[in-house]
Amino acid sequence: MMNSQKLLKNSLFIAVLLALLFVACEQKKESGEEVVRIDDAVLTEDEIEKEIGKDASKSIYREQFINNWIEKEVLYRKAIEEGVTDSDEYTSLIENSKKELAAALLIKKYLKENPVVIEENELVDFYNKYKHDFVLQQDAYKLNYISFNNEGSAREFRKILIESDWNKALNVFRDNISIIENETDKLFYDYQINPVALNQIVKNLYENEVSIVTEVNPGKFTVIQFLKRFDKGIIPEYKEVRNIVYERYKYFKQKEKINEFIEELISESDIKRESE
């Protein structure tokens, strides 16, 4: 019984991370200039800009996005033609997906309304208690990292950064909508620094040196400031891995909160088992 409940709780928790992907399967009608139409399905410029950014609309990624959209649409229409969407298997998968999605959205809503509050001393205690779990399994690098969806913004940010410092550059760009990602003083494992070209750039930087603007993916331009290198096998000090400690502790506390929520729902439900 306990194993079944644990399995249920773990499955629902994982659903928070995975089931939302099913939303992408729903057809949406977007306003704006049509780019592609297949019968009543329309892909608009607005939808493309929403997904890949306005300034990335001329990149090769735009063509990939359009081609992927066309492929999904023609496959879906062929599936309807072949009767796939009328099959019991399809219906069963859809029904199960609805339940998983509903559960995931409920948990997301619950966590938003009941956020985990984390105090700094809790993080320090968690780190000290599980210190050996933070042994670096491979080389790691502490970096300031930022990505833009257009090259001009990336170059301007790099210029300001070199002339001042990271925080001042961020302040200048605080309202810039072309920023895709932004991480300050974050520890990255070697495998997390992709693609290979960017990985090699990082490994050749000196302390506090700023990288060139690198197009890591089509339409994604990155600037990195190298702060510190950590060798595999060491246990970094708390301040060096605070972001990792925070993410692990937050995951732990959220899972604990979700389990309590599910236990409460189970206790309030009229559940009759076969053996009863």
N, C-alpha and C positions, 0 to 999 in steps of 0.2 A: 504493500500500500504506500509506504513512504517512498519507495523507489519510483513508483508511478507518479506520485505527486511531484517529486523532484524532476522527473523527466518532463512532466507537463510544464513546470515553471521554467525550466531551462529552455524548452522549445519556444515558449512564448517570449522569453527574453531575447532569444536569437531572432525571433520574428520581427522584433523592433528594428533590427539592423537589416533584415533581408526582405521582409514582405512588402515594404514600401516600393520595392522595385516593380511590383505589379502595376503600380499607377501608370507607369510608362506605356502599358499596353492599351490604355483607354484612349479612344480617339478624341481629339480636341479640335474645335473650330476656332481658328485665330483670325483676328482682323489684320488688315494690312495687304500689301501688294503680293499677289500670287506669284510663286516661283515655279511650283509644280502642281498639277491637278491630275488625279486619277479618279474619274467619275465624280463622286461626291466628297472624296477625300482631298484636302487642300493643304499644301505646305506654303506658308507665307514668309515674307522677309522678316516680319516681326518675330515669328517663331524661331527662325534661324539665329537672329540677333540675341534672342533670349537664351538660347542654348550655348552659343559660342562667342558672343560678344559682338558689338557693333563694329569695332575696328578690326575684328578678325574675319569679317565677312568676305574679304577678297583673298583670303588664304586658301591653300589647297585643302585645308580641313573643311572648308565650306562645301567643296565638291564631295568630299567623303561623307559628310553629314547628309547631303542631298541624296547621294547614291544609296546610303544605308536606309534612308526613309523610303525611297522607291522600292528597294528590295523587300522591306518589311510589308509594305502595302501590297505588292504583287503576290507575295507568299500568302498573306492573309486572305486575299481574294481567291487564290487557288485553293486554299484550305476550305473556304466556304463552298466553292464549286465541287470539290471532291467529297463534301459531306463530313469533313473532319469536325466542324463545329456542331454537328448534330449527333455526334457519337456520345455514348455513355461515358467514355473515358474523358472526353473534353468537358462534359457537363460536371462530372465528379471533380475534376481538377479546378474548374471555375468555382464551384461551391466551396471547396476546401480553401481556395485562395481568398475568397470573400471573408471566410472566418478568420484566417490568418491576418489579413489586412485590417479587418475590424479590430482584432485584438491588438495589433501593432499600433494602430491609431489611438486606441483607448489608452494604452500604456504611455504613448508619447504625450497625450493630453494630460494624463495623471502626473507624469514627471514634470511637465511644464507648470502645472498648478501646484505641485508639491516638490519644488526643486531641492536637490541635495545641497545642504549648506556645509561647507568644508572650512574648518579653521586651520591656520598655519601650524599650530601645535599638533593637530591630528596628523598632518602630513609628515612632520618630523618624527612623531612616534611610530608611524607606519613604516617609514624608511628605516629607523633604528631597529625595529622588530624584524623586518624582512631584508635587512641590508644585503645579505648574501644573494638574494634574488636579483640584485641590481648589478651583479658582476657583468662586465661587458663581454659579450660572446664574440665580438669582432671589433675591429677598430671603429672609432666613432669620432665625429667632428662637431664642435659647437659652432653654429653659424647664425648670422643674420641673413634672412632669405626673403626675397620679394619677387613676385611675378606680375607682369602686366599683359594686357591683350593687344598692346601696340608698342612698336619699337621706339617711337619718339618719346613716350612717357618714360620708358625704361632708361633711355640714354640721358634724359634730363634728370631723373632721379639719381643716376650714378654720378653725374656731374656735381650735383648738390652734395651728395654723400662724401665725395672726395674732398670737396672744399670745406665741409663742416664735420658733421658726425651723423650717425644712424638716426638718432632721435629727432634731430633738427630736420633731416631729410623727410622722415615720416610725417612730421608736423606740417611741412609744406604740402605734402601729398595726402593729408588726412581726409579730404573730401573728393579725391580723385577716383572716378568710377571705373577707371581702366585697371585698377588693382585686382588681380585674381586671387593671389595668396600673399600672406604676410606673416612671417615668423621672426620673433626677436629672441636672441639668446637660446636657441633651441638645439638640442642634441640630436644629431642624425647618425644612425648607423650607416656603415659603408654601403650596404645594399639599398638603402633608401634614397641614395643620391643617384638619380637617373636623369637622362641617358648616360651611356658610358663617357661621352665627350664631356659632359658636365662633371662627372665623377673625377675625371683626369684633371680638369681645371682646378677643382677644389684641392686635390692632393698636391698641386704645385703652387698653391698660394702660401704666402707668409702670414704671420700673425697680424691681424687687422687689415690685411690687404683686401682690395675690392676686385672682384672678377670683372671681366668684360661682359657686355650684354650678350646673353646666349639664348638662342631660340631653341628651347628644350623640346618643344612640340610645335607643330604648325600653329602660328598665331599666339604662342605663349613665350614671352621674353623675360628672362630671369637675370637678376643681379644678386650676387652673394658676397657677403663680407665674412672672411675667415677669422674665427676668434681663437679656437684652441683645438688641439688634437688629443685624443685619448686612446691609449693602446689596449688591445684585447687583453682580457684577464684581470683588469684592475676593477676596484669598486670606487667609482667617482664619489666625491663629497656630495652631500645633499643638494647644495646650491647648484651643482653642475647637472644634476639629473632631476631637478624639481619638476619639470614638465612631465617626465615619465612617471614619477611618483604620483603626481596629481592625476594623470589619466588612469593609472591602475587603481588608485584609491577611489576615484569617482566611479569607475566601473563597479568596484566592490560595493560601494554604498548604494548605487542605483539598483544593483541586483538585489541587495538586501531589502530595499524599499519596495521593489516590485514583488518579491516573495511575500512580504507582509501584506501587501495589497491583495494578492491572490488568495492567501490564507483567509483573509477577511471575507472575500467574496465566497469562498468555499463554505465557510462557517455560516454565512447568511443564506445559502442556497439549500433548497429541499432536494437533497441527493439521496436516491434510493439505490442501493447495490443489490445485486442478485442474491447474495448470501444473507441479506437482512430479512 
